[in-house]
Amino acid sequence: MKLAVDPVACDGLGMCAHQAPDLIALDPWGYPIVDTGDIPQDQLTPARRAVRACPKRALYATGE
């Protein structure tokens, strides 16, 4: 599984980073920066929580 962000849909609220701080960093404006690599097994639950927390549905999982 990998995380991806739709930059057009994202409002930079940062809710995703609070759910998965080891996977998602925020830039100075609050927009998420995600690693494009595979998510480690022990981080799958926080990654799924982060996807569900996005009010704009701008963060999504691929390859699940």
C-alpha positions as CSV (number, residue, x, y, z in Angstrom):
1,M,0.0,0.0,0.0
2,K,1.1,3.5,-0.8
3,L,-0.2,7.0,0.1
4,A,-0.9,9.7,-2.4
5,V,-2.3,13.2,-2.3
6,D,-4.5,15.1,-4.7
7,P,-2.9,18.5,-4.4
8,V,-5.9,20.2,-6.1
9,A,-8.4,18.8,-3.6
10,C,-6.2,19.3,-0.5
11,D,-7.0,22.3,1.7
12,G,-3.9,21.9,3.9
13,L,-5.8,21.2,7.1
14,G,-3.2,18.8,8.3
15,M,-5.6,16.3,9.9
16,C,-3.8,13.4,8.1
17,A,-0.5,14.2,9.7
18,H,-2.0,14.0,13.1
19,Q,-3.2,10.5,12.4
20,A,0.0,9.2,10.8
21,P,2.9,11.4,11.9
22,D,5.5,8.8,11.0
23,L,4.3,8.8,7.4
24,I,3.1,12.3,6.7
25,A,4.9,15.6,7.2
26,L,3.5,19.0,6.7
27,D,5.1,21.8,4.7
28,P,5.2,25.3,6.1
29,W,1.6,26.0,4.7
30,G,0.1,22.8,6.3
31,Y,0.0,20.7,3.1
32,P,1.0,17.0,3.4
33,I,4.2,15.6,2.2
34,V,4.0,11.8,1.8
35,D,6.7,9.3,1.1
36,T,5.9,7.6,-2.2
37,G,7.3,4.2,-1.1
38,D,5.5,1.2,0.3
39,I,4.1,1.7,3.8
40,P,5.7,-0.6,6.4
41,Q,3.4,-3.2,7.8
42,D,3.3,-1.7,11.3
43,Q,2.1,1.7,9.8
44,L,-0.9,0.4,7.8
45,T,-3.4,1.2,10.6
46,P,-2.3,4.8,11.0
47,A,-2.2,5.2,7.2
48,R,-5.8,4.0,6.9
49,R,-6.8,6.4,9.8
50,A,-5.1,9.3,8.0
51,V,-7.0,8.5,4.7
52,R,-10.3,8.4,6.6
53,A,-9.5,11.6,8.5
54,C,-9.2,13.7,5.4
55,P,-12.3,15.9,5.1
56,K,-11.6,16.6,1.4
57,R,-10.7,13.0,0.5
58,A,-7.5,14.4,-1.0
59,L,-5.4,11.7,0.7
60,Y,-5.9,8.2,-0.7
61,A,-4.3,4.8,-0.6
62,T,-3.1,2.9,-3.7
63,G,-2.3,-0.8,-4.1
64,E,-4.5,-2.0,-1.3
